[in-house]
């Protein structure tokens, strides 16, 4: 299975215009870069990371398909490459993780942990 690695470099002004204020905004916008999928909320195969840089933000995306560059990411800041087949065959990797709390809204309107 081919995988793709995408980098999106975005300046501060573009972030403000796109109203990217928190991780939930980033997740939604990255989700949209993979286009419509059968069924609302259908899974999309990607992992991403967002980090602040002196010039703006850098988003890294590992995905099962090629994402479409969103209009809030400058063309010069968007790069997608095919991940070499052997890159994900190692037994160990080092990385950092930021996780967002999720909840499931029940039919009665209450929110329970999980997702």
N, C-alpha and C positions, 0 to 999 in steps of 0.2 A: 504494500500500500504506500503510495506516495504521500509525503507530508510536506508542508510548506512553512517557511519561516518568514515573517513579515516584520519590518520595522517601520514605525510611523513617528516622525519627529514633528512636533507641533509647537509653535511659538505661543507666548502668553496671550497675545491679542486674539488669536484664533480660538484659544480655549475659552476666553470670555464670550466671544461671539457664539460659539457652539453651546454655551451654558453647561460646560463640563465641570461640575462643582464637587462631585464625590464619586466614590467607586461605583455606585449604582448607575450613575450617568455613563461612565466609561463602559461598563458592562453592556448596557443597552445599545450604545452606539457601535461597539465592536460586534455585537450580536447582529445588528442591522447590516454590517458589511458582508454578511454571508447570504443575503437575499432571502426571499420567501422560501419556506420549507413547508411541505404538506402538513397541515394542522397547526393551529396556534400553539405556541410553546413547544414545538417539536425540537428535539435535541439538535445541536450543531456541534461538530467536533472541533473544539478549539480550547486552548489555554492561553492566558495572556498575563502580562505584567505591565504596570504603569509606574514610571518613576520620574520624579521631578529632576530637571537639569537646570543649570544656570540660565539657559536660553528658552526654556519651556518644559515640555514633557516628552518622554520617549516611551512608546508603547511597543512591546514585543509580543508577537502572536505566533503560536505554533498551531497549525490547523491541518485538517484532513482535505480541505479544498482551498482554492485561491480566493482570498477575500477581495472585494471591490473597494477601491480607494474611496473613502468618504469625502464629501466636499469640504469638510472642515480640516482635512489634512492636506497641506500643500503637496503638489505633485512632486516637487524636489525632495520632500521628506518621506516619501513612500517607496519602499523597496521590498520586493518579494523574491525569495529564492527557494529552489527545491532543496529539501534536506537530504543529504547523502544517505543511501540505504543503510550503511553501517553505523551512522551517527547515534541512533537510538538502540543499539545492541549492547551497550555496556551494562554491567551488573550494578554499578553505583554512579550516582550523580550528586553534585552539590548545588543547592539552590536555596533561595529564601522564599517564604510563603506568607501572603497576607490573605486572610479568609474573612469574608463578610458573613455576618449573622443572617440566617434565613429563617423564615417562618412559613407556616402553611395556614391560610385563612380557612377556617371551618365554615360549614354552611350557616351556622348560627352567628357568624361574624367574629368569633373569637380567633385568636392567633395562637397556634401551638408550635413548639420548636420542631425543626425538621426541614425537609425540603427535598 
